Amino acid sequence: MKHIFPTYQQFPMELVSGHDWHLVDNDGKDYLDFTSGIGVCSFGYSNELIQQNVVEQLGKVWHTSNLYPSQLQDDVAEMVAPEGMLAFFCNSGTEANEAAFKLARKYTGKAKVLAFKNGFHGRTYGSMSLTGNPDIQAGFAPLVPGIDFASYNDFSSIDQMTSDYAAVILEIVQGEGGVVPGDSHWLKAVSQKCHELGILMIVDEVQTGIGRTGTKFAYEQFDVDPDIVTCAKALGNGLPIGAMLGKKKLASAFGPGSHGTTFGGNKIALSSAKGVLQQLTPDFLKIVQVKSQVVFDALEKALKPLSIVKDISGLGLMIGIHLTGNVKVGDVIADLQQQGILTLSAEHNTLRLLPPLVMSEHDLLAGVNLIQNELQKQADLAKSPIDQL
């Protein structure tokens, strides 16, 4: 690549087409996709309803300013927002978290926010400042002030919460941080403490939301009551859209002129989101839950005996395979690509799987088999000469 900034460590092939849950590169090689474009294309690459919605909207109008009402925005807001919440549409997850950050400070009149180590909330200044990963923040100081960090899943972190905080922000499953699910008792305790102290609870569902964990939002599986929920990624199945969803009481702080966006709520992106949400039915989510159990059972059986696998974690079809330090996850990903399967990494040497939710059970298990074979090979290579005697 000669004309763009080298901000990405890119793989050697270009993906030029796709169908169902397969991607094809510029040499014509077909890959089984266990990435969904980092949790984005949950309905794959040839979904008829999404394509139909987008093509239909293209024939009407591509863009109108938010100075004019949009019935499509209101319709999609009703479909995506939990009961009692309103929506603000933007273009990405980091923008959704920026909006949540601003709303929390403006509504409460307080500046401090508590976030968690290994959390990830985006790369714009506010969202990056909320991200508990020093490597992502490196070189960009000074960051937005007023943000403290606590340890995720640690009950002592709840003692850090005081009424001085405007908000607490967390992920139900830390995705980039290693696919680490929140402990149900800890999440409940955080939620209760927030409401006792008048702290807004922001749940970042950018990666976990829109069906990824087997429910519309991951927090629905836990006894928590968020004030603000952010989502993006899978909402548009590849078209750029994000949303900040907040309780109606918060509307008093987000009146005309308080926040805005040129492209947020774009009609093309919304038409795709509508197609996603039309298909995100209770029956569909039940199927995702069944597939998830099948995959986790297969992974436990196939991978737990391997010496290089420390643990398998996740929720729904959001999966982390935690590898020992004598195997590099990057090498595993490269080898799997050669075998025709695309995977991801996460922090702490984690092989991350985010397959499209529509992938067949047959191909999900075929992917597990390929991963088992690769990790078995890596385990054999990792053995010391003494072990091999």
Stockholm file with secondary structure:
# STOCKHOLM 1.0

chainA/1-389         MKHIFPTYQQFPMELVSGHDWHLVDNDGKDYLDFTSGIGVCSFGYSNELIQQNVVEQLGKVWHTSNLYPSQLQDDVAEMVAPEGMLAFFCNSGTEANEAAFKLARKYTGKAKVLAFKNGFHGRTYGSMSLTGNPDIQAGFAPLVPGIDFASYNDFSSIDQMTSDYAAVILEIVQGEGGVVPGDSHWLKAVSQKCHELGILMIVDEVQTGIGRTGTKFAYEQFDVDPDIVTCAKALGNGLPIGAMLGKKKLASAFGPGSHGTTFGGNKIALSSAKGVLQQLTPDFLKIVQVKSQVVFDALEKALKPLSIVKDISGLGLMIGIHLTGNVKVGDVIADLQQQGILTLSAEHNTLRLLPPLVMSEHDLLAGVNLIQNELQKQADLAKSPIDQL
#=GR chainA/1-389 SS CCSSCCCSCCCSCCEEEEETTEEEETTCCEEEESSHHHHTCTTCSCCHHHHHHHHHHHTTCSCCCTTSCCHHHHHHHHHHSCTTEEEEEESSHHHHHHHHHHHHHHHHCCCEEEEEBTCCCCSSHHHHHTCBCHHHHTTCCSCCSSEEEECTTCGGGGGGCCTTEEEEEECSEETTTTSEECCHHHHHHHHHHHHHHTCEEEEECTTTTTTTTSSSSGGGGTTCCCSEEEECGGGGTTSCCEEEEEEGGGGGGSCTTSSCCSSTTCHHHHHHHHHHHHHCCHHHHHHHHHHHHHHHHHHHHHHTTSTTEEEEEEETTEEEEEECTTSCHHHHHHHHHHTTEECEEETTTEEEECCCTTCCHHHHHHHHHHHHHHHHHHHHHHSCTTTTC
#=GC SS_cons         CCSSCCCSCCCSCCEEEEETTEEEETTCCEEEESSHHHHTCTTCSCCHHHHHHHHHHHTTCSCCCTTSCCHHHHHHHHHHSCTTEEEEEESSHHHHHHHHHHHHHHHHCCCEEEEEBTCCCCSSHHHHHTCBCHHHHTTCCSCCSSEEEECTTCGGGGGGCCTTEEEEEECSEETTTTSEECCHHHHHHHHHHHHHHTCEEEEECTTTTTTTTSSSSGGGGTTCCCSEEEECGGGGTTSCCEEEEEEGGGGGGSCTTSSCCSSTTCHHHHHHHHHHHHHCCHHHHHHHHHHHHHHHHHHHHHHTTSTTEEEEEEETTEEEEEECTTSCHHHHHHHHHHTTEECEEETTTEEEECCCTTCCHHHHHHHHHHHHHHHHHHHHHHSCTTTTC
//
